[in-house]
Amino acid sequence: MKKFFKILIIAVVLLLAIVVALPFVFQGKIINIIKQEINKSLNAKVDFTYANLSLIRNFPDFSLKIKKLNITGNSPFESDTLILVDNTTIVLDLFSVFRGNPYEIKKVVLNSPDLRLLVLEDGSVNWDILLPDEISDETSADEDELLVLNIKDMRVIGGNVVYDDKELDFIMKLDDLKGNMSGDLSAGISNLLIEAEARELIMIYENITYMSGVKADYKGLFKLDLDKDYYTIHDNRIYLNGLGIDVNGGFGFIDEEIILDIDFKSKDDNFKSLLSLVPVIYARDFEKVKTDGKFTLNGFIKGLYGDNLMPGFGLEVNVNDASFSYPDLPENIKNISLNANVQNKTGVMDDLSIDIARFDFTIAGNPVITSLYLKNPVSDPNVKASFSGKINLAGLADVIPLEPEESLKGVVDFGIKFAGKVSDIEESHLSQVDASGFLALSDIDYQSSTILLPLEIHNARFDFSPVFLQLSDFEIKMGNSLIQLDGRIDNYLAYYLNNEYLKGSLNLNAGILNVNEILSAMPSDTTAEADTLDSAIQIPELPDRVEFVFNAKADKIVYENYNLTNSTANIVYKDKLIRFESLKAEILAGNLEMKGVFDARDVNAAMIDMDFRMNTIDIAQAYSSISMIQMVAPVAEKTRGSMSTGFKLKGVLDKELNPKYETLFGGGFLQTSDLTIESVKVMDQLATLLGNNDYKRLVTDGINFAFEIVNGKVFQKPFTIKYGGTNTTFGGYVGFDKQINYDFIFQIPYEKLGLSQAVKNLSEAASKKGFKLNPGSNLNVNAKLTGALISPKIELDYKDAVVNLQSELEDAARQELQKQKEEALKKVSEEAQKILDEAHRKSEQLIAQAENTATSIRAEANIAAEKIRTEAENQAKRLEEEGKKKGKVAELAAKEAAKKVRQEGENTAQKLIREADKKAENIANQAKKQADGIINKAQQEIDKI
């Protein structure tokens, strides 16, 4: 018996060894064979990250698992992935592997595949990756068949499919697709069963969503005749939400074309099945909806499909006197009738006809009647359509459940009809076209949790004719904003159908327009906000062939910190150019006016050409309201007075509407009334440097200077004002980068220089040249204001001081010239030393900051370590106290446990301290490296000087 078990154990071990070892023996060979077959069959790039062969997963057969299988087509689809599969499992017959070629594939499982089928505008498709038969035959003529498909089971788990047809402007998506296929693909004639379901089906045609949120299920049996290349469809059934459709027929291949003969019809005639396709109804307690009435749906697809061929097709839907209602609501939608017939028996698109003879219903007692007819859609579309009805919106809540926070009231009355051919519009035979009707809204009141501001449309009327659309008597109220609109659009039919110009105008009148209130009430979307933060505002693609005039008038506009009164606007749009003919408003105790052009013909480099004027604006109010003034003129906060300015500005914007500062150029002027500026830090510093408190306060009867805008800087041309009782000339620039650089020349009487050392220096310099200083003589003292706009620094320079030199003027001038040459050389040396000193100061500051940070890190670590030790000690004491209560043995065990707790606490504390020391040391090293970089950069600047 012992011998038997010994043999059994040995046999089991050997079997397990074989199971583990065999995959390693065959793995390389099988993967190479699959790569060879792919290269023989596909004209595409195939890649994967990992492959593994196992005999355990699908014992007794081999299982090949491939991760991240990626198939990408060649030009022009080299950047578009055709299919990406997270995990692919291929099951190979065990005995075929032992026999050698060919290997037999029995099962394929695709886990999380993403399939993207793409059709370009020229009809090219990205799934045409099979090599032509003659190439494939030549490649395999001298080779034995390496693989045979005997697939009896194929599964898809968690897939996503996108069909994007740019030629037809059609998109179809299947999300979360699951399915399986079973059958024998190796036999000449066999049956194939396919079952599949998708969580959501989406269909979009010409940017209009026709299906969304539709659950799709499919089950179909195919009879495959692989010898004749014909496939018969038996008992195929498709479910779209609750609508079941039976499909029968077949299809086959003739050369490069597909012959189709397929019929389909609805599985049942219960109207509720058809109603399930309406998303707003299906999404809200659809199982509770009560319906009455019958419907029929049937259609066909017959004919040849190829590069230049389309099969014939047809669809007929009929609904007769149906109705539906929610049991908890008092009203219903009834008298639903639909007779729709779509026919194209030849497959030629110009033979398509759409006939919706009637689509009528009554909602809460209000009848709606519509019809539509279309034929010859390609050569000369002939359309007849009519829509009429009157709907009391308050009755909608009695028919369809609204959200608890929603409220809807008002009346919509409409009667619109159109009849005519495109050729009559193109040839201006508008008498042959009937386009007339109206749409009227009254007392519309809508409230929702997504719109935080009550919305009321008191009145609105749209009138239609073949020539124009007229908007009149439109009055809307949002919160405190009351807006009236009227306007007209001309030539809309010729614009849409014949590529002619669309012309129009819109007039706006408002008592109060609170833009802040309206914007704050807009729906919030976290994702949209995140996208906006990432991508910023971008210039939209503006339309061609449009001429539009917008006129506006508002008594009061509230926007951000601005309060504008008596505002008017006249804006003209034509072919991607927006021309601001006139924008006027009263603001900040003055008024403003703007004219200009916004040219968006190149969305990546839009151009502006603006002429801007502001008259008698209160400077202090301007500072508190206008962020631009806060940025470029912070001194305005301490200024009393008014200003007027005007400037022209040209430049280029990037695609996110930000100015490209290097492209901006222009210029203008600035005028002020009597000004008083005081309590400004830099003025206090200047007064201290000059030793004269008169310079702490600027009082002037007004200034008037010109400026230019060049290369991202506003250059102020030099001008002279009275400052401190004397003439002061200054000029320079302020940049959009908030850096300032100004030069001042103070003509200060000798007697007003209160700084004794300065007087001494000047006296000594004059006496060395034999000058006799007169106390009334003016001295030119230079000053330079530089640095950040909000905290500039000021420096004085006495080197250019000039006195009345009497008879030595000419000689002094020559000496001064020589002195300036020498001083220029000296200045270069001083500038170099300043740069080096500043670099050393910054590097020392950087190292000091790093040392402080390192010290803080070590201190915090010591505190945290001590806290850990304390907590460990407290825990150890608790263990010892509890052990004492339980007896001597427990006390000894508790002491041992307490010792361990203390030791672990100490270890943790020491580890924390070591990590803190390491982090602090890294910070110090990094700071030293940065400091060295600062010194090196400074030396490079000195070398340039």
Secondary structure, DSSP 8 states (H G I E B T S, - for coil): -HHHHHHHHHHHHHHHHHHHHHHHHHHHHHHHHHHHHHHHHB-EEEE-SEEEEESSTTTTSEEEEEEEEEEEE-TT-TTSEEEEEEEEEEEE-HHHHHH-SSEEEEEEEEEEEEEEEEE-TTS-BTT--B--HHHHHHHHTTS---EEEEEEEEEEEEEEEEEEETTTTEEEEEEEEEEEEEE-TTSSEEEEEEEEEEEEEEEEETTEEEEEEEEEEEEEEEEEETTTTEEEEEEEEEEETTEEEEEEEEEEEETTEEEEEEEEEES--BHHHHHTT-HHHHTTTGGG-EEEEEEEEEEEEEEEEBTTB--EEEEEEEEEEEEEE-TTSS--EEEEEEEEEEEESS--GGG-EEEEEEEEEEETTEEEEEEEEEE-TTTS-EEEEEEEEEEEGGGGGGTS---TT-EEEEEEEEEEEEEEEHHHHHTT-GGG-EEEEEEEEEEEEEEETTEEEEEEEEEEEEEE-SSEEEEEEEEEEETTEEEEEEEEEESHHHHHHH---EEEEEEEEEEEEEHHHHHHTS---HHHHHHHHHH--------SSEEEEEEEEEEEEEETTEEEEEEEEEEEEETTEEEEEEEEEEETTEEEEEEEEEE-SSTTSEEEEEEEEEEEEEHHHHHHH-HHHHHH-GGGGGEESEEEEEEEEEEEE-TTS-B-GGG-EEEEEEEESSEEEES-HHHHHHHHHHT-GGGGEEEES--EEEEEEETTEEEEEEEEEEETTEEEEEEEEEETTSEEEEEEEEEEEGGG---HHHHHHHHHHHHHTT----TT-EEEEEEEEEEETTS-EEEEE-TT-----GGGHHHHHHHHHHHHHHHHHHHHHHHHHHHHHHHHHHHHHHHHHHHHHHHHHHHHHHHHHHHHHHHHHHHHHHHHHHHHHT-HHHHHHHHHHHHHHHHHHHHHHHHHHHHHHHHHHHHHHHHHHHHHHHHHHHHHHHHH-
